[in-house]
Amino acid sequence: MPQHTIEFGKFGAQGVKGHEAVARQLDALADFIASPVTTRRGLMARLHYLTRTPHARAAAREAGLTVTDRTLRAWLAGARNPTPHNLVRIDTAYRTVRRRNIARYLLARLNRRGRGTRVEIHPLDQSGVRPPHQRFVEFRTLNVRRWEAIVDAWAAGDDQALDDAWTDQIIDLGSQWGQYEYVTNIGFAA
């Protein structure tokens, strides 16, 4: 794409890629378990979510939680504690399965029967950029009506597909869409 930023931050601008901000907002809407996996409550909540049905167990195994049933029973009973490596695997599997389970619900919520969702785009932070190198970038809003590609890429954890899907949406901002590739925040509520 001709307007992609090649050397972001060269003159002191700060921000994150737009698709990363969108993923953060979708994660907030997914309403993950608040307790950390390192606490007993957080661990038990994640394990119950991943083992409550045969379908959930299969999804957890597919997401990378490949321990035996005996080990899972010991963790659930409190007889053994997972290693730090397994705690990371449990949390990763939980987030992956939760994203897949909630994707269809989020898609319907964001599309709102064709009306879409209003997205607020907060531009990159140029406070560290010297005035001759600053460019005029303002707060923008955009109504996104088709969330399928964005939510599918987010649920799959595919950053490149999410970046491509987000770029397809911000092109609707017109000739200045490249100025919003990096942002300080993207907000939407569904």
Secondary structure as a PSIPRED ss2 file (coil, helix, strand):
# PSIPRED VFORMAT (PSIPRED V4.0)

   1 M C   1.000  0.000  0.000
   2 P C   1.000  0.000  0.000
   3 Q C   1.000  0.000  0.000
   4 H C   1.000  0.000  0.000
   5 T C   1.000  0.000  0.000
   6 I C   1.000  0.000  0.000
   7 E C   1.000  0.000  0.000
   8 F C   1.000  0.000  0.000
   9 G C   1.000  0.000  0.000
  10 K C   1.000  0.000  0.000
  11 F C   1.000  0.000  0.000
  12 G C   1.000  0.000  0.000
  13 A C   1.000  0.000  0.000
  14 Q E   0.000  0.000  1.000
  15 G C   1.000  0.000  0.000
  16 V E   0.000  0.000  1.000
  17 K E   0.000  0.000  1.000
  18 G H   0.000  1.000  0.000
  19 H H   0.000  1.000  0.000
  20 E H   0.000  1.000  0.000
  21 A H   0.000  1.000  0.000
  22 V H   0.000  1.000  0.000
  23 A H   0.000  1.000  0.000
  24 R H   0.000  1.000  0.000
  25 Q H   0.000  1.000  0.000
  26 L H   0.000  1.000  0.000
  27 D H   0.000  1.000  0.000
  28 A H   0.000  1.000  0.000
  29 L H   0.000  1.000  0.000
  30 A H   0.000  1.000  0.000
  31 D C   1.000  0.000  0.000
  32 F C   1.000  0.000  0.000
  33 I C   1.000  0.000  0.000
  34 A C   1.000  0.000  0.000
  35 S C   1.000  0.000  0.000
  36 P C   1.000  0.000  0.000
  37 V C   1.000  0.000  0.000
  38 T C   1.000  0.000  0.000
  39 T C   1.000  0.000  0.000
  40 R H   0.000  1.000  0.000
  41 R H   0.000  1.000  0.000
  42 G H   0.000  1.000  0.000
  43 L H   0.000  1.000  0.000
  44 M H   0.000  1.000  0.000
  45 A H   0.000  1.000  0.000
  46 R H   0.000  1.000  0.000
  47 L H   0.000  1.000  0.000
  48 H H   0.000  1.000  0.000
  49 Y H   0.000  1.000  0.000
  50 L H   0.000  1.000  0.000
  51 T H   0.000  1.000  0.000
  52 R C   1.000  0.000  0.000
  53 T C   1.000  0.000  0.000
  54 P H   0.000  1.000  0.000
  55 H H   0.000  1.000  0.000
  56 A H   0.000  1.000  0.000
  57 R H   0.000  1.000  0.000
  58 A H   0.000  1.000  0.000
  59 A H   0.000  1.000  0.000
  60 A H   0.000  1.000  0.000
  61 R H   0.000  1.000  0.000
  62 E H   0.000  1.000  0.000
  63 A C   1.000  0.000  0.000
  64 G C   1.000  0.000  0.000
  65 L C   1.000  0.000  0.000
  66 T C   1.000  0.000  0.000
  67 V C   1.000  0.000  0.000
  68 T C   1.000  0.000  0.000
  69 D H   0.000  1.000  0.000
  70 R H   0.000  1.000  0.000
  71 T H   0.000  1.000  0.000
  72 L H   0.000  1.000  0.000
  73 R H   0.000  1.000  0.000
  74 A H   0.000  1.000  0.000
  75 W H   0.000  1.000  0.000
  76 L H   0.000  1.000  0.000
  77 A H   0.000  1.000  0.000
  78 G C   1.000  0.000  0.000
  79 A C   1.000  0.000  0.000
  80 R C   1.000  0.000  0.000
  81 N C   1.000  0.000  0.000
  82 P C   1.000  0.000  0.000
  83 T C   1.000  0.000  0.000
  84 P H   0.000  1.000  0.000
  85 H H   0.000  1.000  0.000
  86 N H   0.000  1.000  0.000
  87 L H   0.000  1.000  0.000
  88 V H   0.000  1.000  0.000
  89 R H   0.000  1.000  0.000
  90 I H   0.000  1.000  0.000
  91 D H   0.000  1.000  0.000
  92 T H   0.000  1.000  0.000
  93 A H   0.000  1.000  0.000
  94 Y H   0.000  1.000  0.000
  95 R H   0.000  1.000  0.000
  96 T H   0.000  1.000  0.000
  97 V H   0.000  1.000  0.000
  98 R H   0.000  1.000  0.000
  99 R H   0.000  1.000  0.000
 100 R H   0.000  1.000  0.000
 101 N H   0.000  1.000  0.000
 102 I H   0.000  1.000  0.000
 103 A H   0.000  1.000  0.000
 104 R H   0.000  1.000  0.000
 105 Y H   0.000  1.000  0.000
 106 L H   0.000  1.000  0.000
 107 L H   0.000  1.000  0.000
 108 A H   0.000  1.000  0.000
 109 R H   0.000  1.000  0.000
 110 L H   0.000  1.000  0.000
 111 N H   0.000  1.000  0.000
 112 R H   0.000  1.000  0.000
 113 R H   0.000  1.000  0.000
 114 G H   0.000  1.000  0.000
 115 R C   1.000  0.000  0.000
 116 G C   1.000  0.000  0.000
 117 T E   0.000  0.000  1.000
 118 R E   0.000  0.000  1.000
 119 V E   0.000  0.000  1.000
 120 E E   0.000  0.000  1.000
 121 I E   0.000  0.000  1.000
 122 H E   0.000  0.000  1.000
 123 P E   0.000  0.000  1.000
 124 L C   1.000  0.000  0.000
 125 D E   0.000  0.000  1.000
 126 Q C   1.000  0.000  0.000
 127 S C   1.000  0.000  0.000
 128 G C   1.000  0.000  0.000
 129 V C   1.000  0.000  0.000
 130 R C   1.000  0.000  0.000
 131 P H   0.000  1.000  0.000
 132 P H   0.000  1.000  0.000
 133 H H   0.000  1.000  0.000
 134 Q C   1.000  0.000  0.000
 135 R C   1.000  0.000  0.000
 136 F C   1.000  0.000  0.000
 137 V C   1.000  0.000  0.000
 138 E C   1.000  0.000  0.000
 139 F C   1.000  0.000  0.000
 140 R E   0.000  0.000  1.000
 141 T E   0.000  0.000  1.000
 142 L E   0.000  0.000  1.000
 143 N E   0.000  0.000  1.000
 144 V E   0.000  0.000  1.000
 145 R C   1.000  0.000  0.000
 146 R C   1.000  0.000  0.000
 147 W C   1.000  0.000  0.000
 148 E H   0.000  1.000  0.000
 149 A H   0.000  1.000  0.000
 150 I H   0.000  1.000  0.000
 151 V H   0.000  1.000  0.000
 152 D H   0.000  1.000  0.000
 153 A H   0.000  1.000  0.000
 154 W H   0.000  1.000  0.000
 155 A H   0.000  1.000  0.000
 156 A H   0.000  1.000  0.000
 157 G C   1.000  0.000  0.000
 158 D C   1.000  0.000  0.000
 159 D H   0.000  1.000  0.000
 160 Q H   0.000  1.000  0.000
 161 A H   0.000  1.000  0.000
 162 L H   0.000  1.000  0.000
 163 D H   0.000  1.000  0.000
 164 D H   0.000  1.000  0.000
 165 A H   0.000  1.000  0.000
 166 W H   0.000  1.000  0.000
 167 T H   0.000  1.000  0.000
 168 D H   0.000  1.000  0.000
 169 Q H   0.000  1.000  0.000
 170 I H   0.000  1.000  0.000
 171 I H   0.000  1.000  0.000
 172 D H   0.000  1.000  0.000
 173 L H   0.000  1.000  0.000
 174 G C   1.000  0.000  0.000
 175 S C   1.000  0.000  0.000
 176 Q C   1.000  0.000  0.000
 177 W H   0.000  1.000  0.000
 178 G H   0.000  1.000  0.000
 179 Q H   0.000  1.000  0.000
 180 Y H   0.000  1.000  0.000
 181 E C   1.000  0.000  0.000
 182 Y E   0.000  0.000  1.000
 183 V E   0.000  0.000  1.000
 184 T E   0.000  0.000  1.000
 185 N E   0.000  0.000  1.000
 186 I E   0.000  0.000  1.000
 187 G E   0.000  0.000  1.000
 188 F C   1.000  0.000  0.000
 189 A C   1.000  0.000  0.000
 190 A C   1.000  0.000  0.000
